[in-house]
Amino acid sequence: MGYIDRMGFFDHLDARVETVPERPLVSGARMFRGGNNGLLEIVPIATGHRDDDLPDRLTGVLGQACAARADAGPLSEAASTLFSELIGNVYDHTRTNGHVALQVYPGGSKVKVVVCDDGLGLMETLRPALNDRTDAYVGLTDVQLLVEMFRNGLSRHPDPKHGQGLKDCATKAIRFQADLDVRLARQNVRLRPSRGAYEPTTAYCSEGLPLLRGTHIAFTFGLAT
């Protein structure tokens, strides 16, 4: 509870939600925000206020954390584009609000970045749209369809220009050996680079999780190579 308070969870939790034993009287995130260069406390993505500096702030923390990597410079450049794409997707395509957070884990030699939105969810929007256009993906599991989306740029829109953003994000993440976690409604899918790609055979899926709507994408980068 102390950790999620420090990350700012309660600052964004609806006031109508009952918290047991009780909410902190003073927000740890507000007291100490910016005092730890190993994290970026939860930041809202509000459709009514576009924060164009947010990708740069994420990139700055990531670049400092991964400074020991031989490829730190190219990683920072790729991460900047990746963060801009993911955050831009929330502003431009989901028409909902969302959140971003970053945490460095020195003991585990990794840094994790998560970008999420409050929309309907990837499978809830992608699968029906694809099935209306073609039967090519009807037999795929959610994991297989998810991998296909990151590999080949599938989109709910018929225009082939759509769907390339997430594919490009995955390509950049794979180049720097980043794991990818995607939280679906009741599943969490972890993809690890294998032979220069994310593949269904190397995906780890946890099922039967509590319902969580929206799209939640997290990348995990190593602090050193």
C-alpha positions in Angstrom: 0.0 0.0 0.0 2.9 2.3 0.7 4.3 1.6 -2.7 1.2 2.4 -4.7 0.7 5.5 -2.6 4.2 6.6 -3.5 3.5 5.9 -7.2 0.3 8.1 -7.0 -2.3 5.4 -7.3 -4.7 6.9 -4.8 -4.4 10.3 -6.4 -6.2 8.9 -9.5 -8.6 6.5 -7.7 -12.2 7.5 -7.9 -13.3 9.0 -4.6 -16.3 6.6 -4.5 -14.1 3.5 -4.2 -13.9 2.3 -0.6 -10.3 1.7 0.5 -9.5 -0.7 3.4 -8.2 0.0 5.9 -8.1 3.6 4.7 -6.6 5.9 2.2 -3.4 7.8 3.1 -4.3 11.2 4.6 -1.3 12.7 2.6 -0.3 11.6 -0.8 3.2 10.2 -0.9 3.4 11.0 -4.6 2.6 14.6 -4.0 5.1 14.9 -1.2 8.1 13.2 -2.9 7.3 13.6 -6.6 10.5 14.0 -8.6 12.7 13.0 -5.6 13.6 9.6 -7.1 15.3 9.5 -10.5 14.4 5.8 -10.7 10.7 6.3 -11.2 8.1 8.4 -13.0 5.0 8.5 -10.8 1.7 7.7 -12.4 0.9 10.5 -15.0 -2.6 10.9 -16.4 -3.2 11.0 -20.1 -6.1 13.4 -20.3 -7.9 13.8 -23.7 -8.7 17.4 -22.8 -5.0 18.4 -22.1 -2.3 17.0 -24.4 1.0 16.7 -22.5 3.6 16.8 -25.4 6.5 16.7 -23.0 5.5 13.3 -21.5 7.4 11.1 -24.0 10.6 13.2 -23.4 10.3 12.8 -19.6 9.9 9.0 -19.9 12.9 8.9 -22.3 15.0 10.9 -19.9 14.4 8.6 -17.0 14.9 5.5 -19.2 18.1 6.9 -20.7 19.6 7.6 -17.3 18.7 4.2 -16.0 20.2 2.4 -19.0 23.3 4.6 -19.3 25.5 1.6 -18.7 24.3 -0.1 -21.9 26.6 0.0 -24.9 23.6 0.9 -27.0 22.2 3.6 -24.6 22.1 6.3 -27.3 20.2 4.4 -29.9 18.0 2.9 -27.2 17.0 6.4 -26.1 16.2 7.5 -29.6 14.1 4.4 -30.3 12.3 4.8 -26.9 11.4 8.4 -27.6 9.6 7.3 -30.8 8.0 4.3 -29.1 6.6 6.4 -26.2 5.4 9.1 -28.6 3.5 6.5 -30.6 1.9 4.7 -27.6 0.9 7.9 -25.9 -0.3 9.5 -29.2 -2.5 6.4 -29.8 -4.4 7.2 -26.6 -4.9 10.8 -27.6 -5.7 10.2 -31.2 -7.4 6.9 -31.5 -9.0 5.7 -28.2 -10.7 8.9 -27.3 -10.5 8.0 -23.7 -8.2 8.9 -20.8 -5.2 6.8 -19.7 -2.1 6.7 -17.6 1.7 6.2 -17.8 4.2 5.1 -15.2 7.9 4.0 -15.1 9.8 2.1 -12.5 13.5 1.2 -12.4 14.3 -2.1 -10.5 18.1 -2.0 -9.8 18.1 -5.4 -8.1 16.5 -7.0 -11.1 18.5 -4.9 -13.6 15.5 -3.8 -15.5 13.2 -0.8 -16.1 9.5 -1.2 -16.8 7.3 1.4 -18.6 3.5 1.0 -18.9 1.1 2.9 -21.0 -2.6 2.2 -20.6 -6.0 3.6 -21.6 -9.6 3.3 -20.5 -11.0 2.1 -23.8 -12.8 -1.1 -24.8 -9.7 -3.2 -25.1 -7.6 -4.6 -28.0 -9.5 -7.9 -28.5 -12.9 -6.3 -28.0 -12.3 -3.8 -30.9 -9.9 -5.8 -33.2 -11.4 -9.2 -33.4 -15.0 -8.1 -34.4 -13.7 -5.7 -37.0 -11.4 -8.3 -38.6 -14.1 -11.0 -38.6 -16.4 -8.6 -40.5 -13.8 -8.2 -43.2 -12.3 -11.7 -43.5 -12.4 -15.2 -41.9 -8.6 -15.5 -42.0 -8.2 -14.9 -38.3 -11.3 -16.6 -36.9 -9.4 -19.7 -35.7 -6.7 -17.7 -33.9 -6.5 -17.6 -30.1 -6.2 -14.2 -28.4 -2.5 -14.8 -28.0 -2.0 -15.7 -31.6 -4.0 -12.7 -32.8 -2.1 -10.4 -30.5 1.3 -11.6 -31.8 0.0 -11.2 -35.4 -1.0 -7.6 -34.6 2.5 -6.7 -33.3 4.2 -8.6 -36.2 2.1 -7.5 -39.1 0.2 -4.4 -38.1 -3.4 -5.6 -37.8 -5.9 -2.9 -37.2 -9.7 -2.7 -36.8 -9.6 -0.1 -39.6 -9.6 -1.3 -43.2 -7.0 1.3 -44.3 -3.6 -0.5 -44.4 -2.0 2.6 -43.0 -3.6 1.9 -39.7 -2.0 -0.6 -37.3 1.6 0.2 -38.2 2.2 2.1 -35.0 2.1 -0.8 -32.7 4.1 -2.9 -35.2 6.8 -0.2 -35.3 6.8 -0.1 -31.5 7.3 -3.9 -31.3 10.1 -3.7 -33.9 12.0 -1.1 -31.9 11.5 -3.0 -28.6 12.7 -6.3 -30.2 15.8 -4.6 -31.4 16.8 -3.8 -27.8 15.6 -7.2 -26.4 12.7 -5.8 -24.5 9.9 -8.0 -23.1 6.4 -6.9 -23.9 3.4 -7.4 -21.5 -0.1 -6.9 -22.7 -3.0 -7.0 -20.2 -6.2 -8.1 -21.8 -9.6 -8.2 -20.2 -8.9 -11.4 -18.2 -5.4 -12.4 -19.5 -1.9 -11.2 -19.3 0.3 -12.0 -22.2 4.1 -11.8 -21.9 6.1 -11.8 -25.2 9.9 -12.3 -25.2 12.0 -11.7 -28.3 13.0 -14.9 -30.1 14.9 -15.0 -33.4 14.3 -11.3 -33.9 10.5 -11.4 -33.3 7.7 -12.0 -30.9 6.3 -15.4 -31.5 3.3 -17.4 -30.1 5.6 -20.3 -29.1 7.5 -18.0 -26.7 4.5 -16.2 -25.3 3.5 -16.8 -21.6 -0.1 -16.3 -20.8 -1.8 -16.0 -17.4 -5.6 -16.6 -17.6 -8.6 -16.2 -15.3 -7.5 -12.8 -14.0 -9.9 -10.2 -12.5 -11.7 -8.2 -15.2 -9.6 -5.1 -16.3 -11.0 -3.1 -19.2 -8.9 -1.0 -21.5 -5.5 -1.6 -23.1 -2.4 -1.9 -20.9 1.0 -2.3 -22.6 4.3 -2.5 -20.7 7.8 -2.8 -22.0 10.7 -4.1 -19.9 14.2 -3.1 -20.8 17.5 -4.4 -19.3 19.6 -1.8 -17.5 22.8 -3.2 -19.0 23.8 -5.4 -21.9 
